[in-house]
Amino acid sequence: MSLTPDQQTEILAARAAACTTLRPTVPALEALLFTAIPVLDHGFIRVVDYMGDDAAVVQAARVSYGRGTRKTTEDEGLIRYLMRHWHSTPFEMCEIKYHVKLPIFVARQWIRHRTANVNEYSARYSIMDKDVYLPDPAHLALQSTDNRQGRGDILDPDTAARVLTLLRDDAEQTYGHYEDMLGESIGLARELARMNLTLNTYTQWYWKTDLHNLFHFLRLRADAHAQYEIRVYAEAMLETVKAWVPLSYAAFRDYRLGAVTFSAKMLETLKKMLAGEPIDQPTSGLSKREWTEFLSALGRSSNMA
């Protein structure tokens, strides 16, 4: 992870400053506040601000005037009910703001979630750092033969080394040209010189969202099928959410992250299976892909059907 001396000084100063407030705070998240959590080779996430907690979700759902005196088990039961029945607005009462350092190609995936407030480091005004993402060989894989947007078998060591050399050399060359264009001999405008940088160059942004939309982001990006390079950011964020709203996190883990959804046709197929009826892909009415996904959710392979 690469933090500049200025960023390290800023973090230490922020953590050293104590603020008195009447609003609810969460000690577990306060302990993480401002701290950079490493992700990938040079990236990080850090929580820089938040509002609300589990009690704010409950308060909004009950539209109460205070934080209430009910037992934690009652609050937990309500939160689980809200999550189970896909209620959204109570979770929107909580917000969190992250500072994230990530490769540009990951940022372009991430920005597809258009339910947050984002302010990115501007290469029009500032010079980009030289940090670039170089994957671990264990994450260099062939194109999947059955998934157009996924990975297949891991590259053999020699091919992986060749790919890393290409990535490293290209990044070195393009950043060197970037510096040349910015230098005194050319003096090209920063907004033009930036076009030459590779997509594995790191950028940074502040990303603020509410808990409902954060859960939606994490449900997709922490999924095992998500691209590794964005999934590791989601996994790091999950730990901050667990510290922030442990009751909401537990409900999310059970009803979203660790759950599957069956279509009406899949549910009917499952009922027939439980009744002992012989059923296969053609008789189920499911497409081949649906059938495979259905069996996978049940922990069965297609040759077991």
N, C-alpha and C positions, 0 to 999 in steps of 0.2 A: 504494500500500500504506500502511495506517495502523498504525503502532506507537505506543503511548503512551510518554511519556518514561520511565515506570517499566519498561516492557518493554524499551526500548532500553538502559537502565541494567543491567537484569538480564542481557541478552544479552552486553553488554560485560564484565560481571563474570564470567559463566560462561566466556567465551572466554579471559579473562585468567588464570583459575585452572588451574594444571597439576596433574595427579594422576598419581602413580606407581602402576602396576598390573602384576601378573604375567600378567593375562589378555591374549589376543591383541587387538590393535587394528589398524585399517585406516587408514593415513595419509591416503588420498584422502577418506575419510568424516570423519576427524578435522578436516580442513580445512573441511568444511561444517558441522560440529557447531554447533548453536545458531543458525546464521545463517538469517535469514528470507528465503525465496525468494518473490518476489512472484507472486501468482496473481490474475487478474481485476483489479478496480479497487482494492479495499481488502483483499483476502485474501492469505494467505501459507501456506506450510508451512515447518516447520523440524524437523530431526532433533534430539531432545534426549537420546537414549540409544540404545544398540544392544548386542547380544551376539552373538558368533560371526562367522564369515566363511566364505569358500569352503572353507577347510580343516576347519571344523567340520562341514560337510555331508559331506565325504569321510570324516572321522573317524567320524561316526555310521554311515555306510554300511558301513565296514570294521570297526566296533567295535574300533578300535585304542586303545592306551593313550596314545599321544602324537600329535603333529602329523605325524609321518611324515617320511621322507626321499625319497619318490618325486618324480619330475620333475613339473613343472607340467602337462606334456602328458598324463601319466597321470591326474592329478587331473581335468583337463579332460575326458578321455575318460569317466571314471566319472560325472562330473556330467551329461554329455550323455546317457549311458545311462540314468541315473535319471530325467531329464526326459523322455526319449523314451518310456520305458516307464511313465510316470505314477506313479513312486514318490513318496511324500509325506513320510514320517516323517523322512528325513535333512534335508529342508529345514525341518522344524519345529524343528530344533535352533538356528536363528538367529532372533533377535527384534529388533524395532526399534520405537521410540516416537517419534511425531510430535506436534508442537503445530500445530494447523490453525485458521486463521480462515477461515470460509466462510459463505455465505448460508444461512439456515435451510432454504430449499427444497432446496438441494443436500445439506444435512445429513440431510434426511429420506430422500433417495435413498441416501445413503452408509450410513446406519444399517441398511439392509436386509441388509448384510453382517454377519451375527451371529457372526463368528468372531474378534472383537477385544475388547480391554478398552477401554472408553470412559468418560471423565469429562468432562461438558460444563459450560461456564460456566453458573452457575445464576442465572436472573433472579428467583428467589425470594429470594436473599440480596443480589444486587448489581444495580445499574442498568445496563441495556444501553447500549452505545455508540450513537451516532447514525449510524454508518456503514451505508449501504445499497448494494446492488448495482444499478447502472444499466448495462444492456448497451450495447456499442458498436452503432451502427446496422447494421453488417455482420452482426450476429448476431440481428437482429430479422427473423423470417420468418413467412410464412403457415403454417397447418396443412397438413401433407402430405395429398395426396389418396389416397395408397396406403399410408400408414403411420400408424396411429392414434396413435402416440406419437412422431412425428417431425416435422421441419420441411420446408417446401416452399420456394417462391421467396422471395427477400429482399424486404422491404417497400420500396416506393418512398420517396424521401427525405422527402416531405411527411408520409406516413403514419407513418414511423419517428419523425419529430420529434414528431408528435402523441402517439404511444405513450410516448415518453420524458417528455413533459410530464405525462401522466397518472401515470406511475410516480413521477416526482419529486414532484408535488403530493400524491399520496396518501401517500407516505412522510413528507413534511414535516408533513402534517396529523395523521397518526396518531401520529408521534413527539411532536408538540406536545401532543396530547391525553394521551399517556403521561406527559409531564412534568407537565401540569396535574393529573392524577390522583394523581401522587406528591407534589405540592406541599403546602404547609402548609394551603391552603384546603380540601383534600379529605383528603389523607393516606391514600389507598387502599393496601392491602397490595400489595407488589411482586408477589406471586404472582398477584394479580388484574389489576393494571395491565398486565402483560406481554401479556395476551390480545389487546390492541388493536394490537400491532405487526405490520407487514407481513412476508410471508415472504421478502422480499429483504433484511431486516435481517440483519446479520452476527452470528454466534455464534462461539464458540471451543470447542475441546476438545483433550484429550490422547487419542491413539488408538494403542494398542499391539497389535501382532500378530506372528505368526511369518512366516517367509519363504514357506512353502507357501501360507498363506492370503492373504498379500500378493500373491503371483503370481496367485492366483485373482481377487482384486479388480482387479488391473491388467489382466488378460486381458479382463475385461468392460468396464472403465471407460476404458481407453486405446484401445479399439476405435473405429474411425472412425464406427460407428453409435451410439456412446454420446452422451448429451446433452453439448453443448459445455461447459457450465458445470461439469460434474464431470470431463469428459475432460481439461481443462487442469490440474486438480489431479493426476490420474493421470500425465500427461506430466511434470509437475514431480517427482513421486515416482520415476518411472522413472530420472531422472538421479541421484537419490540412491542408488538400488539399483545402478546401473551403477558408481558409485564404491565402494559397499560390497562387493558380491560380483560382480566382473566376469565370472567364469567362469559362475556361475549365471545371471547376467543374459543373457549371450550365448546360453546354451542355451534360456532362456525366450523370448528374441526369435525364435530359429529355430523352436522346436517348439510355441510357443503363440501369441505375438503375431503372427508372420508366417505362421502355418500355417492350413490349412483342414481340416475334417473331412468326409469323404464317408460317407454311409450305404452299407449293403451294396448297395442298389439303384442308387445313384449310381455306385458302383465298377463294378458290372456294366455300366452304361451306358457308362462311360468305356472299358472293355475292348472293347466292341463298336465304339465310335468309332475306337479305335486299330487295330482289325482291318479298318477300312474299311467297316463295315456302315452303311447309311443308317438314321438313327434320329432321331425327333423326339419332341416332348413326349408325344403319345398313345401311341406305341409304347414309350416308355421306362418307362411305368408310374409316372412321377413326377407329382405334382400340378403345377399351373401355377406355384405359388410355388416349389416345390422345383426345378422345371426352370429357372426364372429364376435362382435362387441357384446352381445347379449351373453354368450357363453363365457367370455372373458370376465364379465361382471360377476358371474356365478362361480368363477374360479375353475372353469372347465375348458378343455381344448376341443376343437372341432371334431377330432377323431374319437372323442368320448361320447359324442351325442348319439 
